[in-house]
Amino acid sequence: MSFWNPLTCITGCLVVYSIGEILSKKTKGAISSLLFACVLFLAGFWSGILPDDITTQSGLVTVMSNFGTAFMITNIGTLINLEDMIREWKTVVIALVSIGAIALICFTVGSLIFGREYALIAAPPVAGSTVAGIIVTGAAEAANRPELAAFAVLVLSVQKFFGIPISTFCIRKDLGIKRQQGYFKKQVETTKALRLPSMRIFKETPKNLRTNTIYICKVALVACLADFVGKATLIPGSSPENYILNPNISYLLFGLIFARIGFLEKDIFAKSGSSGIITFGLLLMLPGSLAQVSPSSLLSMIVPVFGILLLCSIGITALCGLIGKMLGYSPFASAAIGVTCMLAYPATQIITTEAVDSFEWEGEDRQRAMDYMLPKMIIGGFVTVTIASVAFASIISPMIFS
């Protein structure tokens, strides 16, 4: 009788990720829990302690690939606050420029130096989220290229090694210059609160109907509609399949629209109590490809991983600094906003707070410094990681093997 079955497999995966989170907390988030988990999975695969199919044997990966990803991206759509996006439009523009910088680097210099496949499959993970990583790893596995899927996971795992020092340096530099100029001695200007016209056509869900099942049902209905619309735009003869409106982008848009009209609640997964298992399921989709990676192939990936991240960091800071200056932001603040794609929340808030607290402030100066920088970092991270990286991955993934 084999020790490994669906129950022991999912328990083993939970133990690995839990150890990863504990170790990441010890480093105050400087080292990603995903990186620790990848190292543990590799050690387990190479030593034979963990079976190669531990993630798929758990059964949760099948659930996620069938419908979990669609549910999660639809839920992300409900989180988009259009009022915040419009109020901080300059921040949004700079954040989107950072995605453009990544695309520019990966399609040109990155492809030239490290090869087209390495450069393109790295681009969406550099741009942000776990969901973006899952989209491109799925494309790689569908093309029977597990080594490229593993490469994308490694990029996603180590991107914070670049994002944290760059953002910390840039925020401290920008705050230091403005502090010397006496910028925080006066009230920091804030944009007036913006309220868009209400689009609500559905009444608020009655209290007696706010159950987990009904919440999940509502997400499923919207995801099905989004999937139908997205797949109806299939480009005939495209190989691999490509769409005018990629289903992943469709999930995001429909989540936003149906939240605006009142059918979906904001962050409906949190209300349904299912966000934890769905998030874990997403993480579980990443390390399976590592089972196909040998020590020698891993060593061969190190230079491309760090090389592409370095090139993208240079491209982001340069292009965002230039565009930010044109918009009236300092180059340092703009560069910090740009590299939020390598951070995500809560790292954006932690780094900003630590940078502000590294100075000695008088009176209300500290709060004014926080009011100046924190919204830029939070919204920048939300735009890059939560929204743009998903759309970017959906556009890039069909191109990788075309």
C-alpha positions in Angstrom: 0.0 0.0 0.0 1.5 3.3 -1.1 1.9 6.1 1.5 1.0 8.8 -1.0 -2.7 9.3 -1.7 -4.8 12.5 -2.3 -5.0 13.2 1.5 -1.3 12.7 2.2 -0.3 14.6 -0.9 -2.3 17.7 -0.1 -1.1 17.5 3.5 2.5 17.3 2.3 1.9 20.4 0.1 0.4 22.3 3.0 3.4 21.5 5.2 5.8 22.7 2.5 4.0 26.0 2.0 3.5 26.5 5.7 7.3 26.1 6.3 7.8 28.5 3.4 5.6 31.1 5.1 7.2 30.7 8.5 10.7 31.1 6.9 9.5 34.2 4.9 8.1 35.8 8.1 11.6 35.3 9.7 13.1 37.4 6.9 10.2 40.0 7.2 9.1 39.2 3.7 12.5 40.0 2.1 12.6 36.4 0.8 9.3 35.2 -0.8 7.6 32.2 0.8 7.2 30.9 -2.8 11.0 30.8 -3.1 11.3 28.8 0.1 8.6 26.4 -1.1 10.2 25.9 -4.5 13.5 25.0 -2.8 11.7 22.5 -0.5 9.8 21.0 -3.4 13.1 20.7 -5.4 14.8 19.0 -2.5 11.9 16.7 -2.1 11.7 15.7 -5.7 15.5 15.2 -6.1 15.8 13.2 -2.9 12.8 11.0 -3.8 11.0 12.0 -0.5 8.2 13.7 -2.5 6.5 12.0 -5.5 6.8 13.8 -8.8 3.0 14.1 -9.0 2.3 15.2 -5.5 0.5 18.4 -6.6 -1.7 16.7 -9.2 -2.3 13.7 -7.0 -3.9 16.0 -4.4 -6.8 16.6 -6.8 -6.9 20.3 -6.1 -4.9 21.2 -9.2 -7.5 19.6 -11.4 -10.2 21.6 -9.7 -8.3 24.9 -10.1 -7.5 24.2 -13.8 -11.1 23.4 -14.5 -12.8 26.4 -12.9 -10.8 27.8 -9.9 -8.7 30.2 -12.0 -11.8 31.5 -13.7 -13.5 32.1 -10.3 -10.4 33.8 -8.9 -9.9 36.2 -11.8 -13.6 37.1 -11.7 -13.2 37.9 -8.0 -10.2 40.1 -8.8 -12.5 42.1 -11.1 -14.8 42.9 -8.2 -11.8 44.5 -6.3 -11.2 47.2 -9.0 -12.1 50.7 -7.6 -12.6 53.0 -10.6 -12.8 56.1 -8.4 -9.3 55.4 -7.0 -7.9 54.7 -10.5 -9.2 58.0 -11.8 -8.1 60.0 -8.8 -4.6 58.7 -9.0 -4.5 58.6 -12.8 -0.8 59.7 -13.0 0.1 56.7 -10.8 -2.0 54.4 -13.0 -0.2 55.7 -16.1 3.3 55.1 -14.6 2.3 51.6 -13.4 1.1 50.7 -16.9 4.3 52.2 -18.4 6.2 49.7 -16.2 4.3 46.8 -17.9 5.2 48.4 -21.3 8.9 48.6 -20.2 8.9 44.9 -19.4 7.3 44.0 -22.8 9.8 46.3 -24.6 12.8 44.7 -22.8 11.6 41.1 -23.2 10.7 41.4 -26.9 14.0 43.1 -27.7 17.2 42.9 -25.6 15.9 40.0 -23.5 15.1 37.8 -26.5 18.4 38.7 -28.1 20.5 37.7 -25.1 18.5 34.9 -23.5 16.3 33.6 -26.3 12.7 34.4 -27.2 11.0 31.7 -25.2 12.9 32.4 -22.0 12.3 36.2 -22.4 8.6 36.0 -23.2 7.6 33.4 -20.6 9.4 35.5 -18.0 7.6 38.8 -18.9 4.2 38.2 -17.2 5.7 36.8 -13.9 8.0 39.9 -13.8 4.9 42.0 -14.3 3.3 40.8 -11.2 1.0 38.2 -9.9 0.7 34.5 -9.2 -2.3 34.4 -11.5 -0.1 35.8 -14.4 2.5 33.0 -13.5 -0.2 30.4 -13.7 -1.4 31.6 -17.1 2.0 31.2 -18.7 3.0 28.0 -16.9 -0.2 26.6 -18.1 0.7 27.6 -21.7 4.1 26.0 -21.3 2.7 22.7 -19.9 0.1 22.6 -22.7 3.1 22.9 -25.2 4.9 20.1 -23.3 7.6 22.4 -22.2 7.8 21.8 -18.4 11.3 23.4 -18.2 9.8 26.7 -19.3 7.0 26.4 -16.8 9.7 25.9 -14.1 11.6 28.9 -15.4 8.5 31.1 -15.0 8.0 29.8 -11.4 11.7 30.7 -10.6 11.2 34.2 -12.0 8.1 34.7 -9.9 10.0 33.4 -6.8 13.0 35.7 -6.9 11.5 39.0 -8.3 11.3 40.5 -4.9 15.1 40.4 -4.6 15.1 43.2 -7.2 11.8 45.0 -6.3 12.6 45.5 -2.6 16.0 47.2 -2.8 15.0 49.4 -5.7 11.8 50.6 -4.2 13.4 51.1 -0.8 16.2 53.2 -2.3 13.9 55.2 -4.5 11.3 56.0 -1.8 14.0 57.0 0.7 15.7 59.2 -1.9 12.5 60.9 -2.9 11.4 61.5 0.7 14.9 62.8 1.6 14.8 65.4 -1.2 11.3 66.5 -0.4 12.2 66.7 3.3 15.1 68.9 2.6 12.9 71.2 0.5 10.4 71.5 3.4 7.7 69.8 1.3 6.1 68.1 4.3 6.0 71.2 6.4 2.8 72.2 4.6 -0.3 70.2 4.0 0.2 67.7 1.2 -2.3 68.3 -1.6 -4.8 65.6 -2.0 -7.2 65.1 -4.8 -10.9 65.6 -3.9 -12.9 62.4 -3.4 -14.4 61.3 -6.7 -17.8 59.7 -7.0 -18.8 58.1 -10.3 -22.5 57.8 -11.1 -24.0 54.7 -9.6 -24.5 51.8 -12.1 -26.4 49.6 -9.5 -29.4 47.8 -11.0 -29.5 44.9 -8.5 -30.7 45.4 -5.0 -28.4 44.5 -2.1 -28.5 40.8 -1.3 -31.0 40.2 1.6 -29.3 39.1 4.8 -31.0 35.7 4.9 -29.6 35.0 1.4 -26.0 35.9 2.2 -24.8 32.3 2.3 -21.5 30.8 1.1 -23.3 28.7 -1.6 -25.2 31.7 -3.0 -22.0 33.8 -3.1 -20.1 31.1 -5.0 -23.1 30.5 -7.3 -23.1 34.2 -8.3 -19.4 34.1 -9.1 -19.9 30.9 -11.1 -22.7 32.5 -13.1 -20.7 35.5 -14.0 -17.6 33.4 -14.8 -19.7 31.2 -17.1 -21.0 34.2 -19.0 -17.5 35.7 -19.3 -16.2 32.4 -20.5 -18.9 32.1 -23.2 -18.3 35.7 -24.4 -14.5 35.2 -24.4 -14.5 31.9 -26.2 -17.0 33.3 -28.8 -14.2 35.6 -30.0 -11.9 32.7 -31.0 -9.8 33.6 -34.0 -10.3 30.9 -36.6 -7.3 28.9 -37.5 -5.1 30.3 -34.6 -2.6 27.8 -33.2 -2.3 27.8 -30.3 -5.8 29.1 -29.7 -6.0 32.9 -29.6 -9.0 35.2 -28.9 -10.0 38.8 -29.7 -11.1 38.9 -26.1 -9.1 36.4 -24.1 -11.3 34.6 -21.6 -9.0 35.6 -18.7 -9.5 39.3 -19.6 -13.2 38.6 -20.0 -13.4 37.2 -16.4 -11.7 40.4 -15.1 -14.0 42.7 -17.0 -17.2 40.9 -16.1 -16.1 40.8 -12.5 -15.7 44.6 -12.6 -19.0 45.2 -14.5 -21.1 42.9 -12.4 -19.7 44.4 -9.2 -20.6 47.9 -10.5 -24.1 46.9 -11.2 -24.5 45.3 -7.8 -24.8 41.6 -8.7 -21.5 40.7 -7.2 -20.2 42.0 -3.8 -16.7 43.4 -3.6 -14.2 40.6 -2.8 -17.1 38.1 -2.8 -14.7 35.2 -2.1 -13.7 36.7 1.2 -17.4 36.9 2.1 -18.0 33.3 1.0 -15.1 32.1 3.1 -13.5 30.3 0.2 -10.6 32.6 -0.6 -8.2 30.6 1.5 -8.6 27.3 -0.3 -8.8 29.0 -3.8 -5.6 30.9 -3.1 -3.8 27.7 -1.9 -5.1 25.9 -5.0 -3.5 28.6 -7.2 -0.2 28.2 -5.4 -0.4 24.5 -5.9 -0.5 24.9 -9.7 3.0 26.4 -9.7 5.5 23.8 -8.4 4.4 20.7 -10.3 6.7 21.5 -13.3 9.7 21.6 -10.9 9.6 17.8 -10.8 10.9 17.8 -14.3 13.9 20.0 -13.5 17.3 18.4 -12.9 20.1 20.1 -10.9 22.0 20.8 -14.1 19.0 22.4 -15.8 18.3 24.5 -12.7 21.9 25.8 -12.8 21.5 26.7 -16.5 18.4 28.8 -15.6 20.0 31.0 -12.9 21.8 33.4 -15.3 18.7 33.9 -17.5 16.4 34.4 -14.5 18.6 37.0 -12.9 19.6 38.5 -16.2 16.1 39.1 -17.4 15.0 40.5 -14.0 18.0 42.9 -14.1 17.3 44.1 -17.6 13.6 44.6 -16.7 14.5 46.5 -13.6 16.7 48.8 -15.6 14.0 49.3 -18.2 11.3 50.0 -15.6 13.3 52.5 -13.6 14.5 54.4 -16.8 11.2 54.5 -18.6 9.0 55.1 -15.6 11.4 57.8 -14.4 11.2 59.6 -17.8 7.4 59.4 -18.1 6.9 60.2 -14.4 8.9 63.4 -14.8 6.7 64.4 -17.8 3.7 64.0 -15.5 5.1 66.0 -12.7 6.3 63.2 -10.5 10.0 62.9 -9.4 12.0 60.2 -11.2 12.6 58.4 -7.8 8.9 58.3 -7.0 8.1 57.1 -10.5 10.7 54.3 -10.4 9.3 53.2 -7.0 5.8 53.0 -8.5 7.1 51.1 -11.5 8.7 48.3 -9.5 5.6 47.7 -7.5 5.0 45.0 -10.1 7.7 43.0 -8.3 6.3 43.6 -4.8 2.5 43.4 -4.4 0.5 44.1 -1.3 1.4 44.0 1.7 5.0 44.5 0.7 4.2 47.9 -0.9 2.8 49.1 2.4 5.5 47.6 4.6 8.4 49.0 2.5 6.8 52.5 2.4 6.2 52.5 6.1 9.8 51.4 6.9 11.2 54.0 4.5 9.2 56.8 6.1 10.1 55.6 9.6 13.8 55.7 8.7 13.7 59.5 9.0 13.2 61.6 12.1 10.1 63.7 11.7 8.6 66.7 13.5 4.9 67.1 14.3 2.6 66.0 11.5 5.4 65.6 9.0 5.5 61.8 9.2 1.8 61.5 8.4 2.1 64.0 5.5 5.0 61.9 4.1 2.8 58.8 4.4 -0.2 60.5 2.8 2.1 61.5 -0.1 3.8 58.2 -0.8 1.6 55.3 0.4 -1.4 55.8 -2.0 1.0 55.9 -4.9 2.6 52.6 -3.9 -0.7 50.8 -3.0 -2.5 51.8 -6.2 0.6 51.2 -8.3 0.9 47.7 -6.9 -2.8 47.1 -7.5 -2.7 48.2 -11.1 0.4 46.2 -12.0 -0.1 43.0 -10.0 -3.8 42.7 -9.7 -5.0 44.0 -13.1 -2.4 44.6 -15.8 -0.3 41.5 -15.2 -3.3 39.2 -15.7 -4.2 41.0 -19.0 -0.6 41.0 -20.0 -0.2 37.3 -19.4 -3.3 36.5 -21.4 -2.0 38.5 -24.4 1.6 37.1 -24.2 0.9 33.4 -23.5 -0.4 32.6 -27.1 2.6 34.3 -28.6 5.3 32.3 -26.8 4.9 29.1 -28.8 3.3 30.6 -32.0 
